[in-house]
C-alpha cells in the first residue's frame, strides 16, 4: 500500500474523541468500535484516488485530505454500530469482538453511533483544501450517507427480508447500502484533489463497480466463510431470510459476477490514472475477488 495509507488512517483515528468534554462512557463506546480494526477501505480509497490525481504533490494532498478520509471511516463505523442493533440485524460479533451494544448497552451504542456520524462532518471540515472543493465533497458525502443513499439502502434491506427480490431490486439495494459510501469515497478523493472531469468520472465508475463487487463477495462469505476469518457472524443472511446474490443466482454465478465487476473497476482506471496509487487501486479490485475462494 503506497505510503502505508492504512497506517496513516489508524494513527489519525487513534487520537480521536479523547476530549475530556465528552462523557467518558460515550467516548469509550465510540473508540471501542472505531478502533476495533477493519480494512479502513473507504478512507484508504479516498486517499489513494486523491494521490493518483495529485501526481507531483502526493504527500501534500495526503496530509490535506486525511481528516476528511478519517471522517468517512467514522460514518462507516456509525453505520455498523446501528446495523448490529437488535432492532436491525441483531448481531453479537463485529470485527472479531462483541458488538457495541453487547460490550456496553443498546442506548449507549445508539448514542455512540449518533456521535460518530455527527462528529464525522466536523472532522471533514478540517481538510486543508479549497473551500469550494470541501463543500462539494461534504455535500456528496451527506447525500451518500443519507436517505437516498446508505440509510435508504438499509431501509430496503429491512423491507426485503422474507421477500424474493429481483436482481435489479437487489442491485439497487446494494448500490445504496454498500456502494454509496464506497463510490463516494473515490469521487470525493478526486473532488478534494481538484481533479479533471475525466478523472472524477473514472474514480466514480471505479468506486461504483467496486461497491457492487464488495457486496457480492460479502454475501458469498456469509455462506462459505467462518467467523474467525470474516470477523462477524456467518450464515446470518439465511437465518434472517435476506435477499443475497448467492440466494438469487447461486454461489458460482455470484463469484463470476464479482469477478466481472472487479474487472470493470480496473478498466475504469485505464487511460486515466497511472503510477503506484493507481496500481494500488487496481490491486484492491483484484484482491477483492480472492476473498471468495
Phi and psi in degrees as GROMACS dihedral restraints (atoms count N, CA, C in turn):
[ dihedral_restraints ]
;  ai    aj    ak    al  type     phi  dphi    fc
    3     4     5     6     1   -55.3    20    10
    4     5     6     7     1   124.7    20    10
    6     7     8     9     1    55.5    20    10
    7     8     9    10     1    25.1    20    10
    9    10    11    12     1    47.5    20    10
   10    11    12    13     1    61.6    20    10
   12    13    14    15     1   -61.4    20    10
   13    14    15    16     1   -36.4    20    10
   15    16    17    18     1   -62.5    20    10
   16    17    18    19     1   -40.4    20    10
   18    19    20    21     1   -63.9    20    10
   19    20    21    22     1   -37.5    20    10
   21    22    23    24     1   -64.0    20    10
   22    23    24    25     1   -42.0    20    10
   24    25    26    27     1   -65.0    20    10
   25    26    27    28     1   -45.6    20    10
   27    28    29    30     1   -57.9    20    10
   28    29    30    31     1   -44.1    20    10
   30    31    32    33     1   -62.3    20    10
   31    32    33    34     1   -41.6    20    10
   33    34    35    36     1   -65.3    20    10
   34    35    36    37     1   -46.1    20    10
   36    37    38    39     1   -65.3    20    10
   37    38    39    40     1   -32.7    20    10
   39    40    41    42     1   -64.1    20    10
   40    41    42    43     1   -20.6    20    10
   42    43    44    45     1   -96.0    20    10
   43    44    45    46     1     2.4    20    10
   45    46    47    48     1   -84.9    20    10
   46    47    48    49     1   146.7    20    10
   48    49    50    51     1    62.9    20    10
   49    50    51    52     1    39.1    20    10
   51    52    53    54     1  -101.8    20    10
   52    53    54    55     1     4.4    20    10
   54    55    56    57     1   -60.2    20    10
   55    56    57    58     1   128.5    20    10
   57    58    59    60     1   -68.2    20    10
   58    59    60    61     1   -13.0    20    10
   60    61    62    63     1   -73.8    20    10
   61    62    63    64     1   -17.6    20    10
   63    64    65    66     1   -84.4    20    10
   64    65    66    67     1   128.6    20    10
   66    67    68    69     1   -52.8    20    10
   67    68    69    70     1   134.4    20    10
   69    70    71    72     1   -59.1    20    10
   70    71    72    73     1   -38.7    20    10
   72    73    74    75     1   -65.1    20    10
   73    74    75    76     1   -37.8    20    10
   75    76    77    78     1   -66.8    20    10
   76    77    78    79     1   -46.8    20    10
   78    79    80    81     1   -58.9    20    10
   79    80    81    82     1   -42.9    20    10
   81    82    83    84     1   -61.3    20    10
   82    83    84    85     1   -42.8    20    10
   84    85    86    87     1   -68.3    20    10
   85    86    87    88     1   -41.3    20    10
   87    88    89    90     1   -61.8    20    10
   88    89    90    91     1   -48.1    20    10
   90    91    92    93     1   -71.6    20    10
   91    92    93    94     1   -31.1    20    10
   93    94    95    96     1   -56.8    20    10
   94    95    96    97     1   -48.0    20    10
   96    97    98    99     1   -79.1    20    10
   97    98    99   100     1   -37.9    20    10
   99   100   101   102     1   -66.7    20    10
  100   101   102   103     1   -35.0    20    10
  102   103   104   105     1  -104.1    20    10
  103   104   105   106     1    18.0    20    10
  105   106   107   108     1   -81.5    20    10
  106   107   108   109     1     7.8    20    10
  108   109   110   111     1   104.6    20    10
  109   110   111   112     1  -152.2    20    10
  111   112   113   114     1   107.1    20    10
  112   113   114   115     1   166.5    20    10
  114   115   116   117     1   -78.5    20    10
  115   116   117   118     1   -19.1    20    10
  117   118   119   120     1    57.0    20    10
  118   119   120   121     1    35.7    20    10
  120   121   122   123     1   -62.1    20    10
  121   122   123   124     1   -44.6    20    10
  123   124   125   126     1   -65.0    20    10
  124   125   126   127     1   -50.7    20    10
  126   127   128   129     1   -64.4    20    10
  127   128   129   130     1   -36.2    20    10
  129   130   131   132     1   -67.0    20    10
  130   131   132   133     1   -40.6    20    10
  132   133   134   135     1   -62.4    20    10
  133   134   135   136     1   -42.8    20    10
  135   136   137   138     1   -58.9    20    10
  136   137   138   139     1   -47.1    20    10
  138   139   140   141     1   -67.2    20    10
  139   140   141   142     1   -42.3    20    10
  141   142   143   144     1   -64.4    20    10
  142   143   144   145     1   -41.9    20    10
  144   145   146   147     1   -65.8    20    10
  145   146   147   148     1   -43.8    20    10
  147   148   149   150     1   -58.7    20    10
  148   149   150   151     1   -42.6    20    10
  150   151   152   153     1   -67.0    20    10
  151   152   153   154     1   -39.2    20    10
  153   154   155   156     1   -64.5    20    10
  154   155   156   157     1   -31.7    20    10
  156   157   158   159     1   -80.4    20    10
  157   158   159   160     1   -28.8    20    10
  159   160   161   162     1   -76.2    20    10
  160   161   162   163     1   -28.5    20    10
  162   163   164   165     1    59.5    20    10
  163   164   165   166     1   -91.0    20    10
  165   166   167   168     1   -89.7    20    10
  166   167   168   169     1     6.4    20    10
  168   169   170   171     1  -130.7    20    10
  169   170   171   172     1    48.0    20    10
  171   172   173   174     1   -63.4    20    10
  172   173   174   175     1   -49.8    20    10
  174   175   176   177     1   -66.5    20    10
  175   176   177   178     1   -39.0    20    10
  177   178   179   180     1   -61.0    20    10
  178   179   180   181     1   -46.0    20    10
  180   181   182   183     1   -71.8    20    10
  181   182   183   184     1   -30.9    20    10
  183   184   185   186     1   -61.3    20    10
  184   185   186   187     1   -49.5    20    10
  186   187   188   189     1   -64.5    20    10
  187   188   189   190     1   -39.1    20    10
  189   190   191   192     1   -66.9    20    10
  190   191   192   193     1   -38.3    20    10
  192   193   194   195     1   -91.8    20    10
  193   194   195   196     1   -16.3    20    10
  195   196   197   198     1   -51.8    20    10
  196   197   198   199     1   -44.6    20    10
  198   199   200   201     1   -61.2    20    10
  199   200   201   202     1   -37.9    20    10
  201   202   203   204     1   -65.7    20    10
  202   203   204   205     1   -45.4    20    10
  204   205   206   207     1   -60.4    20    10
  205   206   207   208     1   -41.2    20    10
  207   208   209   210     1   -62.6    20    10
  208   209   210   211     1   -37.2    20    10
  210   211   212   213     1   -60.6    20    10
  211   212   213   214     1   -36.3    20    10
  213   214   215   216     1   -62.2    20    10
  214   215   216   217     1   -39.6    20    10
  216   217   218   219     1   -67.7    20    10
  217   218   219   220     1   -34.0    20    10
  219   220   221   222     1   -64.7    20    10
  220   221   222   223     1   -41.5    20    10
  222   223   224   225     1   -64.0    20    10
  223   224   225   226     1   -44.0    20    10
  225   226   227   228     1   -60.7    20    10
  226   227   228   229     1   -43.1    20    10
  228   229   230   231     1   -64.8    20    10
  229   230   231   232     1   -41.4    20    10
  231   232   233   234     1   -56.6    20    10
  232   233   234   235     1   -43.1    20    10
  234   235   236   237     1   -64.6    20    10
  235   236   237   238     1   -35.5    20    10
  237   238   239   240     1   -68.5    20    10
  238   239   240   241     1   -43.3    20    10
  240   241   242   243     1   -56.9    20    10
  241   242   243   244     1   -48.1    20    10
  243   244   245   246     1   -72.1    20    10
  244   245   246   247     1   -36.6    20    10
  246   247   248   249     1   -58.8    20    10
  247   248   249   250     1   -36.5    20    10
  249   250   251   252     1   -77.7    20    10
  250   251   252   253     1   -12.9    20    10
  252   253   254   255     1   -61.4    20    10
  253   254   255   256     1   152.1    20    10
  255   256   257   258     1   -54.1    20    10
  256   257   258   259     1   -33.6    20    10
  258   259   260   261     1   -74.8    20    10
  259   260   261   262     1   -13.8    20    10
  261   262   263   264     1  -108.5    20    10
  262   263   264   265     1  -105.4    20    10
  264   265   266   267     1   -88.9    20    10
  265   266   267   268     1   -13.7    20    10
  267   268   269   270     1    54.7    20    10
  268   269   270   271     1    58.8    20    10
  270   271   272   273     1  -102.1    20    10
  271   272   273   274     1   146.4    20    10
  273   274   275   276     1  -103.2    20    10
  274   275   276   277     1   -14.1    20    10
  276   277   278   279     1  -131.1    20    10
  277   278   279   280     1   136.3    20    10
  279   280   281   282     1  -147.7    20    10
  280   281   282   283     1   126.0    20    10
  282   283   284   285     1    53.8    20    10
  283   284   285   286     1    36.2    20    10
  285   286   287   288     1    79.0    20    10
  286   287   288   289     1     4.8    20    10
  288   289   290   291     1  -126.7    20    10
  289   290   291   292     1   161.1    20    10
  291   292   293   294     1   -56.3    20    10
  292   293   294   295     1   140.5    20    10
  294   295   296   297     1   -63.6    20    10
  295   296   297   298     1   164.0    20    10
  297   298   299   300     1   -58.1    20    10
  298   299   300   301     1   -42.5    20    10
  300   301   302   303     1   -71.1    20    10
  301   302   303   304     1   -19.8    20    10
  303   304   305   306     1   -82.9    20    10
  304   305   306   307     1   -38.3    20    10
  306   307   308   309     1   -73.7    20    10
  307   308   309   310     1   -29.0    20    10
  309   310   311   312     1  -119.1    20    10
  310   311   312   313     1  -100.3    20    10
  312   313   314   315     1  -164.4    20    10
  313   314   315   316     1   168.7    20    10
  315   316   317   318     1   -61.0    20    10
  316   317   318   319     1   -46.1    20    10
  318   319   320   321     1   -62.1    20    10
  319   320   321   322     1   -43.7    20    10
  321   322   323   324     1   -64.3    20    10
  322   323   324   325     1   -39.5    20    10
  324   325   326   327     1   -63.4    20    10
  325   326   327   328     1   -42.3    20    10
  327   328   329   330     1   -60.8    20    10
  328   329   330   331     1   -45.7    20    10
  330   331   332   333     1   -67.6    20    10
  331   332   333   334     1   -36.3    20    10
  333   334   335   336     1   -63.1    20    10
  334   335   336   337     1   -41.9    20    10
  336   337   338   339     1   -64.4    20    10
  337   338   339   340     1   -44.8    20    10
  339   340   341   342     1   -57.8    20    10
  340   341   342   343     1   -44.3    20    10
  342   343   344   345     1   -67.6    20    10
  343   344   345   346     1   -41.1    20    10
  345   346   347   348     1   -62.3    20    10
  346   347   348   349     1   -43.3    20    10
  348   349   350   351     1   -62.9    20    10
  349   350   351   352     1   -46.8    20    10
  351   352   353   354     1   -67.7    20    10
  352   353   354   355     1   -47.8    20    10
  354   355   356   357     1   -70.9    20    10
  355   356   357   358     1   -19.5    20    10
  357   358   359   360     1   -57.3    20    10
  358   359   360   361     1   -40.7    20    10
  360   361   362   363     1   -71.8    20    10
  361   362   363   364     1   -30.0    20    10
  363   364   365   366     1   -63.8    20    10
  364   365   366   367     1   -42.6    20    10
  366   367   368   369     1   -61.5    20    10
  367   368   369   370     1   -43.4    20    10
  369   370   371   372     1   -59.9    20    10
  370   371   372   373     1   -36.5    20    10
  372   373   374   375     1   -68.8    20    10
  373   374   375   376     1    -7.8    20    10
  375   376   377   378     1   -85.3    20    10
  376   377   378   379     1    -3.6    20    10
  378   379   380   381     1   -63.1    20    10
  379   380   381   382     1   132.6    20    10
  381   382   383   384     1   -91.3    20    10
  382   383   384   385     1    71.0    20    10
  384   385   386   387     1  -133.0    20    10
  385   386   387   388     1   165.3    20    10
  387   388   389   390     1   -55.2    20    10
  388   389   390   391     1   142.4    20    10
  390   391   392   393     1   -58.0    20    10
  391   392   393   394     1   -40.0    20    10
  393   394   395   396     1   -64.0    20    10
  394   395   396   397     1   -36.8    20    10
  396   397   398   399     1   -70.2    20    10
  397   398   399   400     1   -40.7    20    10
  399   400   401   402     1   -64.8    20    10
  400   401   402   403     1   -44.1    20    10
  402   403   404   405     1   -61.4    20    10
  403   404   405   406     1   -41.8    20    10
  405   406   407   408     1   -63.5    20    10
  406   407   408   409     1   -42.7    20    10
  408   409   410   411     1   -67.7    20    10
  409   410   411   412     1   -39.1    20    10
  411   412   413   414     1   -64.7    20    10
  412   413   414   415     1   -42.2    20    10
  414   415   416   417     1   -61.7    20    10
  415   416   417   418     1   -46.5    20    10
  417   418   419   420     1   -59.6    20    10
  418   419   420   421     1   -40.5    20    10
  420   421   422   423     1   -69.2    20    10
  421   422   423   424     1   -41.9    20    10
  423   424   425   426     1   -61.1    20    10
  424   425   426   427     1   -41.3    20    10
  426   427   428   429     1   -66.4    20    10
  427   428   429   430     1   -41.9    20    10
  429   430   431   432     1   -66.1    20    10
  430   431   432   433     1   -34.4    20    10
  432   433   434   435     1   -85.9    20    10
  433   434   435   436     1   -15.5    20    10
  435   436   437   438     1   -91.7    20    10
  436   437   438   439     1  -152.3    20    10
  438   439   440   441     1   -63.6    20    10
  439   440   441   442     1   -34.3    20    10
  441   442   443   444     1   -90.2    20    10
  442   443   444   445     1    -3.3    20    10
  444   445   446   447     1  -117.4    20    10
  445   446   447   448     1  -118.4    20    10
  447   448   449   450     1   -60.2    20    10
  448   449   450   451     1   -46.8    20    10
  450   451   452   453     1   -64.9    20    10
  451   452   453   454     1   -38.7    20    10
  453   454   455   456     1   -61.5    20    10
  454   455   456   457     1   -39.2    20    10
  456   457   458   459     1   -64.2    20    10
  457   458   459   460     1   -37.7    20    10
  459   460   461   462     1   -64.4    20    10
  460   461   462   463     1   -37.2    20    10
  462   463   464   465     1   -65.2    20    10
  463   464   465   466     1   -44.9    20    10
  465   466   467   468     1   -62.2    20    10
  466   467   468   469     1   -35.7    20    10
  468   469   470   471     1   -63.5    20    10
  469   470   471   472     1   -45.3    20    10
  471   472   473   474     1   -64.5    20    10
  472   473   474   475     1   -42.2    20    10
  474   475   476   477     1   -68.3    20    10
  475   476   477   478     1   -24.5    20    10
  477   478   479   480     1   -82.1    20    10
  478   479   480   481     1   -10.1    20    10
  480   481   482   483     1   -62.5    20    10
  481   482   483   484     1   128.7    20    10
  483   484   485   486     1    80.7    20    10
  484   485   486   487     1     3.9    20    10
  486   487   488   489     1  -113.9    20    10
  487   488   489   490     1   156.2    20    10
  489   490   491   492     1   -95.6    20    10
  490   491   492   493     1    99.5    20    10
  492   493   494   495     1   -83.2    20    10
  493   494   495   496     1   151.7    20    10
  495   496   497   498     1   -77.8    20    10
  496   497   498   499     1   165.3    20    10
  498   499   500   501     1   -60.8    20    10
  499   500   501   502     1   -37.3    20    10
  501   502   503   504     1   -67.3    20    10
  502   503   504   505     1   -41.0    20    10
  504   505   506   507     1   -63.8    20    10
  505   506   507   508     1   -40.1    20    10
  507   508   509   510     1   -67.4    20    10
  508   509   510   511     1   -39.2    20    10
  510   511   512   513     1   -61.3    20    10
  511   512   513   514     1   -44.9    20    10
  513   514   515   516     1   -63.6    20    10
  514   515   516   517     1   -43.5    20    10
  516   517   518   519     1   -57.2    20    10
  517   518   519   520     1   -49.7    20    10
  519   520   521   522     1   -66.4    20    10
  520   521   522   523     1   -37.6    20    10
  522   523   524   525     1   -60.7    20    10
  523   524   525   526     1   -33.7    20    10
  525   526   527   528     1   -84.9    20    10
  526   527   528   529     1   -54.6    20    10
  528   529   530   531     1   -65.9    20    10
  529   530   531   532     1   -46.1    20    10
  531   532   533   534     1  -105.9    20    10
  532   533   534   535     1   -43.1    20    10
  534   535   536   537     1   -70.6    20    10
  535   536   537   538     1   -33.1    20    10
  537   538   539   540     1   -57.4    20    10
  538   539   540   541     1   -48.9    20    10
  540   541   542   543     1   -72.2    20    10
  541   542   543   544     1   -28.5    20    10
  543   544   545   546     1   -70.9    20    10
  544   545   546   547     1   -50.1    20    10
  546   547   548   549     1   -73.5    20    10
  547   548   549   550     1   -24.3    20    10
  549   550   551   552     1   -65.2    20    10
  550   551   552   553     1   -40.8    20    10
  552   553   554   555     1   -59.3    20    10
  553   554   555   556     1   -41.6    20    10
  555   556   557   558     1   -69.4    20    10
  556   557   558   559     1   -46.9    20    10
  558   559   560   561     1   -64.4    20    10
  559   560   561   562     1   -39.7    20    10
  561   562   563   564     1   -66.6    20    10
  562   563   564   565     1   -32.9    20    10
  564   565   566   567     1   -58.5    20    10
  565   566   567   568     1   -42.1    20    10
  567   568   569   570     1   -68.8    20    10
  568   569   570   571     1   -42.9    20    10
  570   571   572   573     1   -61.6    20    10
  571   572   573   574     1   -46.0    20    10
  573   574   575   576     1   -67.3    20    10
  574   575   576   577     1   -27.1    20    10
  576   577   578   579     1   -88.7    20    10
  577   578   579   580     1     4.4    20    10
  579   580   581   582     1    54.8    20    10
  580   581   582   583     1    51.6    20    10
  582   583   584   585     1   -72.5    20    10
  583   584   585   586     1   167.0    20    10
  585   586   587   588     1   -73.5    20    10
  586   587   588   589     1   160.2    20    10
  588   589   590   591     1   -55.8    20    10
  589   590   591   592     1   -37.4    20    10
  591   592   593   594     1   -64.3    20    10
  592   593   594   595     1   -42.7    20    10
  594   595   596   597     1   -66.7    20    10
  595   596   597   598     1   -41.1    20    10
  597   598   599   600     1   -63.7    20    10
  598   599   600   601     1   -42.7    20    10
  600   601   602   603     1   -63.7    20    10
  601   602   603   604     1   -43.8    20    10
  603   604   605   606     1   -62.9    20    10
  604   605   606   607     1   -41.7    20    10
  606   607   608   609     1   -63.4    20    10
  607   608   609   610     1   -42.0    20    10
  609   610   611   612     1   -66.5    20    10
  610   611   612   613     1   -42.9    20    10
  612   613   614   615     1   -63.0    20    10
  613   614   615   616     1   -42.9    20    10
  615   616   617   618     1   -58.4    20    10
  616   617   618   619     1   -49.6    20    10
  618   619   620   621     1   -64.4    20    10
  619   620   621   622     1   -36.4    20    10
  621   622   623   624     1   -65.7    20    10
  622   623   624   625     1   -46.3    20    10
  624   625   626   627     1   -65.9    20    10
  625   626   627   628     1   -40.3    20    10
  627   628   629   630     1   -64.6    20    10
  628   629   630   631     1   -37.9    20    10
  630   631   632   633     1   -62.8    20    10
  631   632   633   634     1   -42.8    20    10
  633   634   635   636     1   -64.3    20    10
  634   635   636   637     1   -46.7    20    10
  636   637   638   639     1   -60.5    20    10
  637   638   639   640     1   -38.6    20    10
  639   640   641   642     1   -62.4    20    10
  640   641   642   643     1   -43.9    20    10
  642   643   644   645     1   -68.4    20    10
  643   644   645   646     1   -38.8    20    10
  645   646   647   648     1   -60.6    20    10
  646   647   648   649     1   -46.2    20    10
  648   649   650   651     1   -67.0    20    10
  649   650   651   652     1   -33.8    20    10
  651   652   653   654     1   -64.5    20    10
  652   653   654   655     1   -41.5    20    10
  654   655   656   657     1   -63.2    20    10
  655   656   657   658     1   -40.4    20    10
  657   658   659   660     1   -64.6    20    10
  658   659   660   661     1   -43.1    20    10
  660   661   662   663     1   -63.9    20    10
  661   662   663   664     1   -28.6    20    10
  663   664   665   666     1   -66.5    20    10
  664   665   666   667     1   -22.8    20    10
  666   667   668   669     1   -91.0    20    10
  667   668   669   670     1   -44.4    20    10
  669   670   671   672     1  -108.0    20    10
  670   671   672   673     1   -10.1    20    10
  672   673   674   675     1   -84.1    20    10
  673   674   675   676     1   177.0    20    10
  675   676   677   678     1  -127.4    20    10
  676   677   678   679     1   157.2    20    10
  678   679   680   681     1   -59.5    20    10
  679   680   681   682     1   -37.2    20    10
  681   682   683   684     1   -64.0    20    10
  682   683   684   685     1   -37.2    20    10
  684   685   686   687     1   -82.7    20    10
  685   686   687   688     1   -45.1    20    10
  687   688   689   690     1   -77.3    20    10
  688   689   690   691     1   -31.8    20    10
  690   691   692   693     1    87.4    20    10
  691   692   693   694     1     6.3    20    10
  693   694   695   696     1  -150.4    20    10
  694   695   696   697     1   172.4    20    10
  696   697   698   699     1   -61.8    20    10
  697   698   699   700     1   139.3    20    10
  699   700   701   702     1  -111.2    20    10
  700   701   702   703     1   170.9    20    10
  702   703   704   705     1    58.7    20    10
  703   704   705   706     1    17.2    20    10
  705   706   707   708     1   -75.8    20    10
  706   707   708   709     1   -34.8    20    10
  708   709   710   711     1   -61.5    20    10
  709   710   711   712     1   -43.6    20    10
  711   712   713   714     1   -66.2    20    10
  712   713   714   715     1   -40.6    20    10
  714   715   716   717     1   -63.4    20    10
  715   716   717   718     1   -34.9    20    10
  717   718   719   720     1   -88.4    20    10
  718   719   720   721     1    -1.4    20    10
  720   721   722   723     1    57.9    20    10
  721   722   723   724     1    45.5    20    10
  723   724   725   726     1   -85.8    20    10
  724   725   726   727     1   150.6    20    10
  726   727   728   729     1   -77.6    20    10
  727   728   729   730     1   124.3    20    10
  729   730   731   732     1  -134.5    20    10
  730   731   732   733     1   166.8    20    10
  732   733   734   735     1   -63.7    20    10
  733   734   735   736     1   -46.9    20    10
  735   736   737   738     1   -61.4    20    10
  736   737   738   739     1   -35.9    20    10
  738   739   740   741     1   -69.9    20    10
  739   740   741   742     1   -26.9    20    10
  741   742   743   744     1   -90.8    20    10
  742   743   744   745     1   -39.5    20    10
  744   745   746   747     1  -119.1    20    10
  745   746   747   748     1    -5.4    20    10
  747   748   749   750     1    90.8    20    10
  748   749   750   751     1   159.7    20    10
  750   751   752   753     1   -64.0    20    10
  751   752   753   754     1   -47.3    20    10
  753   754   755   756     1   -69.5    20    10
  754   755   756   757     1   -39.3    20    10
  756   757   758   759     1   -65.1    20    10
  757   758   759   760     1   -38.1    20    10
  759   760   761   762     1   -62.4    20    10
  760   761   762   763     1   -42.9    20    10
  762   763   764   765     1   -60.3    20    10
  763   764   765   766     1   -41.4    20    10
  765   766   767   768     1   -65.2    20    10
  766   767   768   769     1   -40.3    20    10
  768   769   770   771     1   -64.8    20    10
  769   770   771   772     1   -40.8    20    10
  771   772   773   774     1   -60.3    20    10
  772   773   774   775     1   -44.0    20    10
  774   775   776   777     1   -61.3    20    10
  775   776   777   778     1   -42.9    20    10
  777   778   779   780     1   -63.4    20    10
  778   779   780   781     1   -43.8    20    10
  780   781   782   783     1   -68.7    20    10
  781   782   783   784     1   -35.3    20    10
  783   784   785   786     1   -65.7    20    10
  784   785   786   787     1   -39.3    20    10
  786   787   788   789     1   -64.6    20    10
  787   788   789   790     1   -40.1    20    10
  789   790   791   792     1   -64.5    20    10
  790   791   792   793     1   -36.1    20    10
  792   793   794   795     1   -62.0    20    10
  793   794   795   796     1   -46.4    20    10
  795   796   797   798     1   -59.2    20    10
  796   797   798   799     1   -46.1    20    10
  798   799   800   801     1   -64.0    20    10
  799   800   801   802     1   -28.9    20    10
  801   802   803   804     1   -62.2    20    10
  802   803   804   805     1   -24.9    20    10
  804   805   806   807     1   -86.5    20    10
  805   806   807   808     1   -19.2    20    10
  807   808   809   810     1   -61.7    20    10
  808   809   810   811     1   133.4    20    10
  810   811   812   813     1    79.0    20    10
  811   812   813   814     1    -2.7    20    10
  813   814   815   816     1  -118.0    20    10
  814   815   816   817     1   -48.7    20    10
  816   817   818   819     1  -115.2    20    10
  817   818   819   820     1   143.9    20    10
  819   820   821   822     1  -144.9    20    10
  820   821   822   823     1   173.9    20    10
  822   823   824   825     1    96.2    20    10
  823   824   825   826     1   178.1    20    10
  825   826   827   828     1   -62.5    20    10
  826   827   828   829     1   -35.6    20    10
  828   829   830   831     1   -71.0    20    10
  829   830   831   832     1   -37.7    20    10
  831   832   833   834     1   -65.2    20    10
  832   833   834   835     1   -39.0    20    10
  834   835   836   837     1   -66.1    20    10
  835   836   837   838     1   -36.4    20    10
  837   838   839   840     1   -61.4    20    10
  838   839   840   841     1   -41.8    20    10
  840   841   842   843     1   -62.5    20    10
  841   842   843   844     1   -41.2    20    10
  843   844   845   846     1   -64.7    20    10
  844   845   846   847     1   -43.8    20    10
  846   847   848   849     1   -64.2    20    10
  847   848   849   850     1   -34.1    20    10
  849   850   851   852     1   -60.0    20    10
  850   851   852   853     1   -42.7    20    10
  852   853   854   855     1   -65.2    20    10
  853   854   855   856     1   -40.7    20    10
  855   856   857   858     1   -65.1    20    10
  856   857   858   859     1   -43.4    20    10
  858   859   860   861     1   -66.4    20    10
  859   860   861   862     1   -29.9    20    10
  861   862   863   864     1   -61.0    20    10
  862   863   864   865     1   -40.8    20    10
  864   865   866   867     1   -62.4    20    10
  865   866   867   868     1   -37.5    20    10
  867   868   869   870     1   -69.1    20    10
  868   869   870   871     1   -13.7    20    10
  870   871   872   873     1   -63.4    20    10
  871   872   873   874     1   -23.7    20    10
  873   874   875   876     1   -92.8    20    10
  874   875   876   877     1     2.4    20    10
